[in-house]
Structures are given as structure tokens and as C-alpha cells.
Amino acid sequence: MITQTLQPVLNTRHDSPFRFLGMPTAMRATSETTNGAFGLIESWMMPPGFATPYHVHRLEDEAFYVLDGEFAVVCGDTWMIAGPGTYVFGPRNIPHGFKVVGDAPARLLLLCAPAGFEKFVLDLSDPEPAPGVPPPPPDMARLVATAAKYHIDILGPLPDSPDSLARAGNNTVSAHAPSAAPTREAVDRARDQHIAAVNAGDVEAAITLFAPGGILLPPGQPAVTDIVAIRGWFTHVFSNFRLEGFGIQPDAVEPHGDVMIENGSWKAILQPRDGAPALPAGGTYLTVYTRLANGDARILRDTFNGLPG
């Protein structure tokens, strides 16, 4: 039997700092030093106005502990003001982000569990620039591509914070940005992306179409209720079948409160990857779309029939 022996680790802010999104950053703990339990990152000298993208972690929970300065943090439908000594928890699959407010630079500790997010940070790290030389601006194309590799969805800029958000203490206010159903154009874009992802057998493109909390309801199977399970479902299907000529024909797309409901028909040829004869498939479907803060439509519920028996 092999036992793993972890050793105590000590580091300071002077140990190998780098730049992440242009901010001075240092690793405090990594997967290697915590046996995969968590990663801990410190960032400092974050100027007023600095903001993260609006994003979703699919594999880890995220937490912030404010050391200096003041942050406005959005998590789900709630904005919070976080000053020194404040802890904020951001569960996986919930859109969130933060921006520095006030007049002073800010500093925080960021913890993700389980570990892994720190590898994303290191992949995007830049060396400390020479004294007096400003760091380069973040490369958004590189950021989005690297985020997808680590199952992080970049949704766009942060939603607007409400005017009623106070700048003191631990005040919170509900401010869910998507206050209306997605537009027909957004649903059309999402449907086109769905068709392209299925025809390409692209698992990651398929799962990014689901909103946080989205549920897949395949015929005759249990509900697939989280993004890890949805990824597993698509992985199983695409590894066993190649879908040829997949198409969706909507019959109706109608707003209902804060969602858009679409129903219609679908068809495809399922080509088994083991060489068995092709199977025609098709039937009807019903998809419920919700609106993200950036206006994109994403699937909240998706059900269909018509798979071969």
C-alpha cells in the first residue's frame, strides 16, 4: 500500500508573483500542496473600476475573502457590497463576478474547491512587467478559449449594478438582470448553435447551450439535472453515435413571462460508431429558454421524443 505524504508549505507575497488579468497575483495553495482539496490565490493592487467577466464555474465552488478595499459582488440575482473582513461564497453553476468600487485599491484571497481553477489562472498568467511598464491588457479571445478548457463559461461583462446598491457594510440587493424573456433573435441563434453542436458531435458546444440550473429530459430516462451529468449524457451519445443531418423545425416560439417556450419537430440519422446499420430518428420537442444577463438565450428545460427503440 502506498501512502501519500503531504509536506507543510510556507510562502509569502514575495514568492513568484505574476500577473493575472493584469493584476499582481500569487499562488498560496495548489492541487499539489492540498492533495486536490482546494486552490488559494491572492491578488492585490486591484484598482477601482477593475471588474471580472460575468462567468460560471462548472467544476468548483468559489469563495472570496476581502483583505483591503471594497468590492461589489454579484452572485445569481443578488448584488453584495464586500469590505475588509467580508467572506462571499459563489457556488458552482451560478453566474457571478465582482468589481472594485470605492477610491482605494483592493486585495483579496480567492479559494476554489476542489482544486483545479488555479491551473486556469496559471495558464493565463503573465510575468511581472519591468518597473514602470504597464501590464498588457487581457486577451479576451485567449481568456474565453482557456476558460472553456477548464469548464468555465464566460458570459460577457457584468450586469449593471442597481442604483440602490449601498457602498458600505455587507448590504445586499436583488438585481437579477434578465427581467424579460429572451428575444426571438437570441432563441434563433441558440437553436442554430444547437444544430451545429449536435452535427459536429461537439460535447462542450452542446453543454454551453444550457443555462445555470438547466435540465435535460431525455425520453424514458431520468432527468439530467446538473451540468456534469449533462456533459456525461452528451459524451455517451456522441461516443456511440454520429448524428447526421440533425435538424430542428420550430412550430411555435412564444414568450411566457421571463421565458420563451418553443415546440416543434426534429430529425436525424443515427449512425452507430460500431458499424451497425444507420437508424432514422425524429419526433417532437419542447424547449424552454431563459435570458442571460448579456441577452443570450440558454436552455432552461429541454425534452423530446422520437429516439429509436
C-alpha positions as CSV (number, residue, x, y, z in Angstrom):
1,M,0.0,0.0,0.0
2,I,1.3,3.4,-1.0
3,T,0.6,6.3,1.4
4,Q,0.8,9.9,0.2
5,T,2.8,12.1,2.4
6,L,2.0,15.8,2.2
7,Q,4.5,18.3,3.5
8,P,3.9,21.7,5.1
9,V,4.1,24.6,2.7
10,L,5.1,28.1,3.5
11,N,5.2,31.0,1.1
12,T,4.9,34.8,1.2
13,R,3.9,37.5,-1.2
14,H,7.5,37.8,-2.3
15,D,7.3,34.2,-3.7
16,S,7.0,34.2,-7.5
17,P,4.3,36.8,-8.2
18,F,2.8,37.1,-11.6
19,R,0.1,39.0,-13.4
20,F,-3.4,37.5,-13.9
21,L,-5.9,39.7,-15.8
22,G,-3.2,42.4,-15.3
23,M,-3.4,42.2,-11.5
24,P,-0.4,41.3,-9.2
25,T,-1.2,37.7,-8.1
26,A,0.5,34.9,-6.2
27,M,-0.4,31.3,-5.6
28,R,-0.9,30.4,-1.9
29,A,-2.0,26.8,-2.4
30,T,-2.4,24.4,-5.4
31,S,-3.7,21.0,-6.1
32,E,-0.2,19.6,-5.5
33,T,0.0,21.1,-2.0
34,T,-3.6,20.3,-0.8
35,N,-4.0,16.8,-2.4
36,G,-6.6,18.3,-4.7
37,A,-8.8,19.7,-2.0
38,F,-8.6,23.4,-2.9
39,G,-6.6,26.2,-4.6
40,L,-5.9,29.5,-2.9
41,I,-4.9,32.7,-4.8
42,E,-4.1,36.2,-3.6
43,S,-4.5,39.3,-5.8
44,W,-3.6,42.9,-4.7
45,M,-3.3,46.4,-6.1
46,M,-6.6,45.9,-7.9
47,P,-7.6,49.4,-8.9
48,P,-11.1,51.0,-8.6
49,G,-13.1,50.0,-11.6
50,F,-11.4,46.7,-12.2
51,A,-14.0,44.0,-13.0
52,T,-14.0,40.3,-13.8
53,P,-16.2,38.9,-16.6
54,Y,-19.6,37.6,-15.7
55,H,-18.9,33.8,-15.5
56,V,-19.9,30.4,-14.3
57,H,-17.7,27.7,-12.8
58,R,-18.9,24.1,-13.7
59,L,-16.4,22.1,-11.7
60,E,-15.7,24.1,-8.5
61,D,-17.2,26.3,-5.9
62,E,-15.5,29.7,-5.4
63,A,-15.2,31.9,-2.3
64,F,-13.7,35.4,-1.8
65,Y,-12.3,36.9,1.4
66,V,-11.7,40.6,1.2
67,L,-8.5,41.9,2.9
68,D,-8.4,45.5,1.7
69,G,-10.7,47.8,-0.3
70,E,-14.3,47.3,-1.3
71,F,-15.9,45.1,-3.9
72,A,-19.4,44.9,-5.4
73,V,-20.1,41.2,-6.0
74,V,-22.9,39.7,-8.0
75,C,-24.0,36.1,-7.4
76,G,-27.1,34.8,-9.1
77,D,-29.7,37.5,-8.7
78,T,-28.0,39.3,-5.7
79,W,-25.5,42.1,-5.6
80,M,-23.5,42.5,-2.4
81,I,-21.0,45.1,-1.1
82,A,-18.0,43.4,0.5
83,G,-15.5,45.4,2.5
84,P,-12.4,44.3,4.5
85,G,-13.1,41.1,6.5
86,T,-16.1,40.0,4.4
87,Y,-16.4,36.5,3.1
88,V,-18.5,35.7,0.0
89,F,-19.4,32.3,-1.3
90,G,-20.1,31.7,-5.0
91,P,-21.5,28.1,-5.7
92,R,-20.7,26.4,-8.9
93,N,-23.2,26.7,-11.8
94,I,-24.3,30.1,-10.5
95,P,-23.3,33.2,-12.6
96,H,-21.1,35.6,-10.6
97,G,-18.4,38.2,-10.7
98,F,-17.1,41.2,-8.9
99,K,-15.8,44.8,-9.5
100,V,-13.7,47.0,-7.3
101,V,-15.6,50.1,-6.0
102,G,-14.6,53.0,-3.8
103,D,-11.5,55.1,-4.1
104,A,-8.7,52.7,-3.0
105,P,-7.0,49.6,-4.5
106,A,-8.3,46.3,-3.2
107,R,-6.8,43.0,-2.2
108,L,-8.5,39.6,-1.7
109,L,-8.0,35.9,-1.3
110,L,-9.8,33.6,-3.7
111,L,-10.4,30.0,-2.8
112,C,-11.8,27.3,-5.2
113,A,-12.7,23.8,-4.1
114,P,-11.9,21.3,-5.3
115,A,-8.6,22.4,-6.8
116,G,-8.1,23.0,-10.5
117,F,-9.0,26.6,-11.0
118,E,-5.5,27.6,-10.1
119,K,-4.3,25.9,-13.3
120,F,-6.6,28.1,-15.3
121,V,-5.0,31.1,-13.6
122,L,-1.5,29.9,-14.3
123,D,-2.3,29.2,-17.9
124,L,-3.3,32.9,-18.3
125,S,-0.5,34.3,-16.2
126,D,2.0,36.8,-17.5
127,P,5.4,37.6,-15.9
128,E,5.7,40.7,-13.8
129,P,6.5,43.7,-16.1
130,A,9.6,45.8,-15.7
131,P,9.2,48.7,-13.2
132,G,7.2,51.5,-14.7
133,V,5.9,49.3,-17.6
134,P,2.2,48.8,-17.5
135,P,1.0,45.1,-18.0
136,P,-0.7,44.3,-21.3
137,P,-4.5,44.3,-21.3
138,P,-6.2,40.9,-21.0
139,D,-6.5,39.0,-24.3
140,M,-10.2,38.2,-24.3
141,A,-10.0,35.5,-27.0
142,R,-7.3,33.7,-25.1
143,L,-9.4,34.1,-21.9
144,V,-12.5,32.6,-23.4
145,A,-10.6,29.7,-25.0
146,T,-8.7,28.9,-21.8
147,A,-11.9,29.2,-19.7
148,A,-13.7,26.6,-22.0
149,K,-10.8,24.2,-21.4
150,Y,-11.4,24.4,-17.7
151,H,-15.2,24.2,-18.0
152,I,-15.8,27.9,-17.1
153,D,-18.4,29.8,-19.1
154,I,-17.6,33.4,-19.9
155,L,-21.0,35.1,-20.2
156,G,-19.8,38.6,-21.0
157,P,-19.4,41.8,-18.9
158,L,-21.0,42.1,-15.5
159,P,-24.7,43.1,-15.5
160,D,-25.4,46.7,-14.4
161,S,-25.5,47.0,-10.6
162,P,-28.7,48.6,-9.2
163,D,-28.6,52.3,-8.2
164,S,-29.8,51.3,-4.8
165,L,-26.7,49.3,-4.0
166,A,-25.1,51.0,-1.0
167,R,-21.3,51.4,-0.6
168,A,-20.9,50.3,3.0
169,G,-21.1,47.2,5.1
170,N,-22.5,43.9,3.8
171,N,-25.6,45.3,2.1
172,T,-27.3,43.1,-0.4
173,V,-30.0,43.8,-3.0
174,S,-31.7,41.6,-5.5
175,A,-30.8,42.7,-9.0
176,H,-31.4,39.9,-11.5
177,A,-30.5,41.4,-14.8
178,P,-32.6,39.2,-17.1
179,S,-36.0,40.7,-16.3
180,A,-37.7,39.7,-19.6
181,A,-37.9,36.7,-21.9
182,P,-35.1,36.3,-24.4
183,T,-35.7,37.8,-27.8
184,R,-36.7,35.7,-30.8
185,E,-33.4,36.5,-32.4
186,A,-31.5,35.2,-29.4
187,V,-33.5,32.0,-29.5
188,D,-32.8,31.6,-33.2
189,R,-29.1,32.0,-32.5
190,A,-29.2,29.4,-29.7
191,R,-31.1,26.9,-32.0
192,D,-28.5,27.3,-34.8
193,Q,-25.7,26.7,-32.3
194,H,-27.6,23.6,-31.0
195,I,-27.9,22.2,-34.6
196,A,-24.2,22.9,-35.3
197,A,-23.0,21.3,-32.0
198,V,-25.0,18.1,-32.5
199,N,-24.0,17.7,-36.1
200,A,-20.3,18.2,-35.1
201,G,-20.6,15.9,-32.1
202,D,-19.1,18.7,-30.0
203,V,-19.9,18.0,-26.3
204,E,-18.6,21.3,-25.0
205,A,-20.5,23.3,-27.5
206,A,-23.7,21.4,-26.7
207,I,-23.5,21.9,-22.9
208,T,-22.7,25.6,-23.1
209,L,-26.3,26.0,-24.5
210,F,-27.7,25.1,-21.1
211,A,-28.4,27.9,-18.6
212,P,-27.2,27.5,-15.0
213,G,-29.8,25.1,-13.4
214,G,-30.8,23.9,-16.9
215,I,-32.3,20.4,-17.0
216,L,-32.3,17.8,-19.9
217,L,-35.3,15.4,-20.0
218,P,-34.5,12.6,-22.4
219,P,-37.3,10.2,-23.3
220,G,-37.7,7.2,-21.0
221,Q,-34.7,8.3,-18.9
222,P,-34.3,10.1,-15.5
223,A,-34.0,13.9,-15.6
224,V,-30.4,15.0,-16.2
225,T,-30.2,17.8,-13.6
226,D,-26.7,19.3,-13.5
227,I,-24.0,20.3,-16.0
228,V,-21.7,17.4,-15.1
229,A,-24.5,14.9,-15.8
230,I,-25.5,16.7,-19.0
231,R,-21.9,16.6,-20.2
232,G,-21.9,12.8,-19.4
233,W,-25.1,12.3,-21.4
234,F,-23.8,14.1,-24.5
235,T,-20.5,12.3,-24.2
236,H,-22.2,8.9,-24.1
237,V,-24.4,9.8,-27.1
238,F,-21.7,11.3,-29.3
239,S,-19.2,8.5,-28.4
240,N,-21.7,5.8,-29.6
241,F,-23.4,7.6,-32.5
242,R,-22.7,10.1,-35.2
243,L,-25.7,12.2,-35.8
244,E,-26.1,13.1,-39.5
245,G,-28.5,15.7,-40.9
246,F,-29.7,16.7,-37.5
247,G,-32.3,19.5,-37.9
248,I,-34.8,21.3,-35.8
249,Q,-38.1,22.8,-37.2
250,P,-39.8,25.1,-34.7
251,D,-43.6,25.3,-35.0
252,A,-44.1,28.0,-32.3
253,V,-41.9,30.3,-30.3
254,E,-43.8,32.2,-27.7
255,P,-42.9,34.4,-24.7
256,H,-44.3,33.4,-21.3
257,G,-43.3,35.7,-18.5
258,D,-39.5,35.6,-18.2
259,V,-39.0,32.6,-20.5
260,M,-39.5,31.7,-24.2
261,I,-41.2,28.4,-24.9
262,E,-40.5,26.7,-28.3
263,N,-42.0,23.5,-29.7
264,G,-41.6,21.7,-33.0
265,S,-40.1,18.7,-34.7
266,W,-36.6,17.3,-35.1
267,K,-34.9,14.6,-37.3
268,A,-31.6,13.0,-37.7
269,I,-29.8,9.8,-38.9
270,L,-28.1,8.0,-36.1
271,Q,-25.0,6.2,-37.4
272,P,-23.7,3.8,-34.8
273,R,-19.9,4.0,-34.4
274,D,-19.7,0.2,-34.1
275,G,-20.6,-0.2,-37.7
276,A,-24.2,-1.3,-37.2
277,P,-26.9,-0.1,-39.7
278,A,-28.0,3.5,-39.5
279,L,-31.1,4.4,-37.6
280,P,-33.6,7.1,-38.7
281,A,-34.8,9.2,-35.7
282,G,-37.1,12.1,-35.3
283,G,-40.1,13.3,-33.3
284,T,-41.3,16.3,-31.4
285,Y,-39.6,18.5,-28.8
286,L,-40.3,21.3,-26.3
287,T,-37.6,23.7,-25.1
288,V,-37.8,26.4,-22.5
289,Y,-35.3,29.2,-23.0
290,T,-34.2,31.8,-20.4
291,R,-32.3,35.0,-20.9
292,L,-28.7,35.6,-19.6
293,A,-27.5,39.0,-18.5
294,N,-25.8,39.6,-21.8
295,G,-29.1,38.9,-23.7
296,D,-28.2,35.4,-25.0
297,A,-30.8,32.7,-24.8
298,R,-29.9,29.5,-23.0
299,I,-31.9,26.3,-22.4
300,L,-33.7,26.0,-19.1
301,R,-35.6,22.8,-19.9
302,D,-35.3,20.5,-22.9
303,T,-37.4,17.4,-23.6
304,F,-38.1,15.4,-26.8
305,N,-39.3,12.1,-28.1
306,G,-38.6,10.0,-31.2
307,L,-35.4,8.1,-30.4
308,P,-35.3,4.6,-31.9
309,G,-36.4,1.8,-29.6
